[in-house]
Amino acid sequence: MKVVGASASYLYLVPMDGRYWFELFTRRGSRRDFLRVGASAVGLVALGGQTGCATGRRVRVVSNPFTLGVASGDPTPDGIVLWSRLSSTALREIGAHVEPVEVRWELAEDDAFSRIVRAGDAAALPELGHSVHVEIDGLRPGREYFYRFFSGGEASPMGRAKTAPRLDARPDRFDFAFVSCQHYEHGYYTALRHLASESLDVVVHLGDYIYEGAALDGDVRRHEGREPIDLEGYRRRYTTYRSDGDLQRAHAAAPWLVTFDDHEVDNNWAGDVPEDGQPTQEFLLRRAAAFQAYYEFMPLRASSMPSGPGMQIYRRLRFGDLLEMNLLDTRQYRSDQPCDAVVGPTCAEHMADGQTILGAPQRTWLEDGFAASTARWNVLAQQVLMARFRNVDGDGRETWSMDKWDGYPRERTSLLAAMADSGVSNPVVLTGDIHSSWVTRLLRDFDDERSQVVGTEFVGTSLTSGRNGRPMTPWGEAALRNNPHVDFYDARRGYVHCSATPGRWTSRYRVVPYVDRAGAPVETIATYVVDDGRPGAERV
């Protein structure tokens, strides 16, 4: 067992001329460059990747310190991450908000906690916003566990965790749901309440866990204030989201596998390029703050703890011989969107060889994984639409969504070719971002609709983003009209429940009719299957 503690990193605080400055390593080139940036208004705590046990103060609180719930994540055959975070309000009431605080945790084989198998103490550190990330090993594979935390004389809600099967196990079935895009202001998380009642091995979150915009009047719910740019601002925004009861229920119901998209930092950011022309140095400081807050609020291992403006979020998890899950990062290493456009016609930059959405190291890691995998189903859990979406504007010109894989067509072609040539078994791509549900066939050559079908893409709609949905939109009509490889479209809100067996993959599109008020029912509007060895989905 290990508990994350405070440490140093390559983000250094330097006093100079009566102000504080941060020195940052850049990501450009191979040399160890530094950027020196004014940061008197940022208020960022820098942390690296060391771990270690620490001692916290034992306190007595006057209000509930577990208002943000509990979570587990990233299961292995013998381990799991347990997460919670103490309320800053509860700690401030007793003057403990600037010091480590003791947290007790327990893991049991039963929900009555009569068979406790692990227990220990962790220090909730102020440098990590009084969050705790307890990494437990030595557990039994493929086993359900229950956990809880104690601090200040109060107990947390109970959570359910589950370890992965043995690497050589042959599971009969693996069930999970994937979700994305949960704009707090746009509606209630009723879909997550329904998700929490399903029996799932894991939940996969594909990004846009928070939205970074300033609070707006007249929406369903309201953010707490201005657009965050520093650590305290991002912490406040996550606290708003994590206070939602349905989101807490979903986290407590099963382990989560998480990756981020753009709104965790800034809309449509790409590498070190922000949306609104902010200077690079300032944006890297903002990105460092956003990454630290993301880590603080997610059930992630210490290996994903950020170092300044960098964070190792792409990773691979294995569930016996049945399924291998590759969680990708399509933001941190990408080139800027081409053609100075969000949606527009092609240009020379659009087709340039150097345009990348993955970055060379991540692409190599992914393709090496294709070659080495022995799993029956090989999943790419990622953020933006991979299939080509050809649209035609009012002047008859083809236009492309440059923030999606359509902005990086050469790399997409190369990746799909590698997928096909490697012989990797049953590739399935899971996608979020687009606030609508799609099923697509991934073609080796999208210019030839008779081309080889390489894999299947399931796109999940938003949980709330875009407010109340509807079955069809003009965008959906264009998708189906101009892209024969798109088999399904629907723009209602919800999630996708996936079941993998050795012979068949099943995706059930689960939606709610409204999100502008609580209590919506849920229904399955479409079910698609992929049979082992036959890429492309069929509706049943």
Secondary structure by P-SEA (a helix, b strand, c coil): cbbbbbbcccbbbbbcccbbbbbbbbcccccbbbbbbbccccbbbbbcbbbbbbbbbbcccccccccccccccccccccbbbbccccaaaaaaaccccbbbbbbbbbcccccccccccccccccccccccbbbbbbccccccbbbbcccccccccccbbbbbbbccccccccccccccccccccccccaaaaaaaaaccccbbbbcccccccccccccccccccccccccaaaaaaaaaaaaccaaaaaaaaabbbbbcccccccccccccccccccccaaaaaaaaaaaaaaaaaacccccccccccccccccccccccccbbbbbbbccccccccccccccccccccccccccccccaaaaaaaaaaaacccccbbbbbccccccbbbbbccccbbbbccccccccaaaaaaaaaaaaaacccbbbbbbccccccbbbbbccccccccccccbbbbbbbbcccccccccccaaaaaaaaccccccccccbbbbbbbbbcccbbbbbbcccccccccbbbbbbcbbbbbcccccccccc
